Amino acid sequence: MKRDTYIVMLLFFIFSSCQFFEKKVPDKEKLLKEELGKINWEEVDEFPTVTSCDSIVGKELQKQCFFEYLIRNIQERIGVDTLQIMYPEVDTIAVKVTINPDATLEFRTEIPNDSITYDIKVIDSILQNKLSDFPHVEPAIKRGIKVKSQFILPVIIKVEE
């Protein structure tokens, strides 16, 4: 009788313990949606960078260094005097900088909100010509992948003396 009881108990344990090993496989689509929902797509993990800003410690300081580098380099290259002569009433232009994952750069003039009218195509042409050999910029990084980023930078073209 004891033996039969042990066998029954053993069989019960075997069949009931199998339930402990059964696991539901999570739905891939549901997991993907949950993970994508957690990602903030408006921010990057690492901002684009240039060699002169690589050694700076701290995300905000690196970001500041990078933007200062871009603005200074654009100002030096676009021939501020040319734009001052063409548009003496304009003191600042907004330049949209696009840094692609393959490290290519695009520069475009943003349309100002004020009443001053000037030919965006002419300024864009100057930008394309003067910035065609812009120094190498490393793209932004999001989750270990190089991504496209865009910034609108105020570039001062009229320096008060």
ABEGO torsion letter per residue (X at the ends): XAAAAAAAAAAAAAAAAAAAABBBBBBAAAAAAAAAAABBAABBABBBBBAAAAABBEAAAAAAAAAAAAAAAAAAAAGAAAAAAABAABABBBBBBBBBAAGBBBBBBBBBABABBBBAAAAAAAAAAAAAABBBBBBBBBGGBBBBBBBBBBBBABBBX
